[in-house]
Amino acid sequence: MNWTRLLTSPPPTTSWILDGSVIAALRRDPKGGVLWAAEPTPAGSFEVGPAGLQSVDRRKLVAALGSIHARLDGARRVAVVVPTGWSRSYVLSFQELPRRQRELEQVVQWRLKKLLPVPPSDLRMALVNLAPSDGSRPIMATVGLERAFAEIEAAFREISIEVGLITGQIFALARAAAPGARLLVQQEGGFLSLLITEDDQPRLIRTKHLSSSGRLADATRRELNLTLSFVRESLGIVGELGLEVFADSSGLEREIEDWRSAQTGVQRVPARPLPSFTIAGALERLGLARIQPLWSVIEEDRR
């Protein structure tokens, strides 16, 4: 789940997305177009718990993957995008860090004991060293239950596909971040995630579980206000903040725009271009909030 591996070149030609509603894949065609295929997620394929993705019904997942792969004929080594809420991410600060990888992992695991309801030994962990700030050594740790993600990889192997990368939607979207300060807001079923980047460096990541009761808009406004205050007062980012929103709910998009218009120094980033699909219906079937992270991991870098 090391999202920095997305920055390697060349990018993969095929990406898959898994969530509780849809399983889909995009394939970049050498002629310039993009192919796609999708299936409804079989009921009971995934179980999500307090630490993220908890279990996978491999038999059901293999059936859906095989159907899509037979139609799409994508690459044998792929990137897989999953809901951000299937893992947990933290920006952790330390005064000193050991140089040896194993000792570094142990230091991070000790900190995670206080944050997660499962033993750190049960977790798959990806660590990204960030630029030093105010004498501290920050690290972004992304973790998920090892057994659950291993089941996803095993399901793909059953249809002769190797998973080169598993990453959350918000980190797939962050691949296309630009210089300056950005706030990425990503909403998916049951979760709201916010990622602050500054000159392509993550500064803050927040993932909020959304209760089925209560208004989604109210919870989102609270999180946005808390995040903006932290950005200005604690992170010291006082200049213009670019805002990008990728939400399953179109109504939430409008609510966030209303919030943005009432803020000082928060500007909406221009919409990203869509891929050129060779078969119609992708936007209606998948929605922009799924297409953009899928496309971000296979789009050739033109910067």
N, C-alpha and C positions, 0 to 999 in steps of 0.2 A: 504493500500500500504506500510505497514511497513516491509521493507525487512529483518529486523533483526529477524522477526518471522520465517524466513526460517531456522534458526539455531536450532529450536526446534526438539526434537526427540520423537517418530519416525517421519520421513518425510511422506508426503502423498503418496499414491500409484498411484494417477492419476494426471496428469497435462495437462492443455489445453493451446494452444497458439492461439491468435487472431491477425490478421493484415489485411491489405487491400487486400491481395492476397489469403491467406490460413487460414482456421480454422482447427486445428488438435488437437489430444490428444494422450498421451502416458500413458500406464498402466503397472506398474511393476507387473509381474506375480510371485506368491509365489514360482514357480518352478525355477525362475532365469532368465527367458526371459522377453522381453519387447514387448507388443502389441501396435499397432498404427492404427489410422484411420484419414482420412482427407477429407475435402471438399473445393472446391473453395469458396472464400468469395463472397456472392451475391453482385452484384453492388449496391452501395448506402447504404451499411450496416453501414458504419462509416463515419463521417465527422470530419476532424481535422482542428482546427483553431489556432490562435496565442497563446492560452494558453494550447494547447494540444487537447485531444479528446473532441469534442464539442457536438456531438449528435450521437445517436444510433437508427437505425431502428430495434426495438425489434422484430417485426414480421419476418423480414428476418433472423435475428440472431437466433431466436428460431428454425426456420426450419432447418438451418444448424447444430445447436447443437443437435437437436433431432435425425437427421440422423446418426451423428457420435456416439452418446451415445447408440443408438439401436444396432450398430454393435460392439462397444467396450465393453459395459457393465462395465464401470468403476465405481470408488467409488462414493458415494453420497456426500462426502465432498472433495473438490479438491482445487488445486492451479491453478491460471490463470496467464499466462505470456502475457504481451502486449508489443507493441513497446515502447521503451524508450521515443520516441518523443510524446507519448500520455500524458505524465505528465511533470512536470518541477521540477528539483532538484537543490538545492543550499546548499553550505556549508557556514553558516553564523557565524560570530564571535561576541561575546558580552563580555563586561567586567564583568558584573554581570547578573545573571538570577534569576527570582523569583522561589520559590519552588513550589507554587501551579500551577497545570497543566493549569487551565483556564487562569491565569495571564501570564504563559509562552506562551500559544498560542496567546494571545493578543499582546505580545511583538513581536513575530515572524510575526504575521499578519501585524503589523505596518510597519515592514521592507519590507514585500512582496508588500505593496501598491506601492512602487517605482519600482518594478521589473516586475509586471504583469499587463496586460490591462483589468483585471476583478476585481470586488470587492472581497477582501479576504473572505467575508462571503459566497461567492458562491463556495468555494473550500473545498475539502476534504484534510486533512493535516495529514501527518505522520512525527513525529519528532524523531530523533535519537541523543542522547547525545554522543559527541565524547570526547576523552581524552583531558584534558586541554593542551594548547600549548602557551608558552611565556606569561603566565599570562592571556590569553583570554579563553573564554568558547565557543568552537565551537559546533554548532548543524547542522546536516544535515536535511533539510526540503524538503520533497517530496510532491508535491501538484498536484491535478487534479480537474477538474470540477465535483462537487458532482453529478449533475443530470446525467451526462454521465456515470459515473461509477456505479451509482445506477441502471441505465438501464441495464447494463451488468449483475449485480447481479440478477435483476428481470428476465432477460431472462433465466438464469440458473435455477432459482426457478421454472419456468414454465415446466422444464423437470425434476423436483424433485432433483436438485443438489444444494447443498449449497457451496458457494464460501468462503473458509477459508482464502484465501490470493489472492490479486491482486498485481503483482509486474512487474516492467519494465524488459526488457531482460537483460540489463547490470547489474542489481542488482541480478537477478537470476544467472548470470555467476559469480558474485562476491562471491557467497557462497563457491565456490571451490578455492578462493584465498589462498595463502600460505604465511608464514612469509617472511619478506623482503619487498622491494618496488616493486610494480607492476603497469604497465600501461595496462589497458584493453581498447582496441579500438573496438567499435561495430558500424557497419554501417548497416542501414536498409533503406527502401524506403523513401527518403526525409530527412534523418537525419544522422548525425555522432555524436557519443557520446564517450567521453573519461573519464575514471575513474582512479584516482590515489589512490592506497591503500598502506599503510605502516603497516606491521604487522597486517593485517586484519582490519585496521582502515581507512575509507575513508578520504582522505586529500583534494581532488579536484574532482569536477564533472563538465563537460562541455558538453552541447548538442547543436549542431550547425545545424540549418536548411540549407539544401543544395539546392541551386538554381537549377532549371531545365536547366538554361543556364550556360555556363562555364564548365570547366573540373572538374570532381569529384576529380581526382588525385591532381590537383593544390590546391583546397580548403583543401584537407586532409593534404597535406604537410604543408600548412600554419598553420593549427591547431596543428599539431604535433610539429612544431618548436616553436610555442607560448607556448604550454604546457610544452615542455622540458625545455625551458628557465625559466618558472615559477617554475618548480620542482627544478631546480638547484639553482636559485637565491633567490626565495622567500620562498620556503618550506625547503630549506637547505638539500635536499636529494642529496648527492654527490656520493654515492656508486653506485653499479650496479643496474640497473633498468630492471626488467623482463617485457617482452612485450608479450601480447596475443592479437590476432586479430580474430574477428568474423565478417565477412563481407558477405553481399549478393552478392557482386561483386567479382569474382575471380581475375579480373584484378586489382582491388584495393588492394587485398592481395599482389600481386607482387609489386605494387608501394610502399606499406608500407615496404616490405622487403628491397627494394632498399634504402629507406630512412634509415632504421635501420642500414644497413651495413655501412653507411657513418657516423654514430654516435659513440661516445666513451662511453663505459659503458652501452650500451643498448643491452641486450641479449634476444633472442627469447626463450620463455618458451616451453618445450616439449609439443607436442599435447596431449590433453586429450583423454583418451580411449572412444570409442563409446559404447553404450549399445548393448547387444546381442539381436537383433530383431528376433522374431519368424516368422515374415512374411517379405519377401524381398521387396525392393523398397522404404524404408523410406528415405534413403539418397538422392536418385534421386528425390523424390517427395517433400521433405521438405527442404533439404539442411542442411549443417552442422551448419549454423548460427541460424537455428531454433531448431535443435535437441539438441544442447548443453545446451541452457538455460532450455528447457523442461526437459532434463535429470537431470540437476543440482538440480532441486527442488524436485525430487522424488528419487534420488540416495541415498542409505543408506550410512551414513558417515563412511568411513573406516580409517580416520586419527587417 
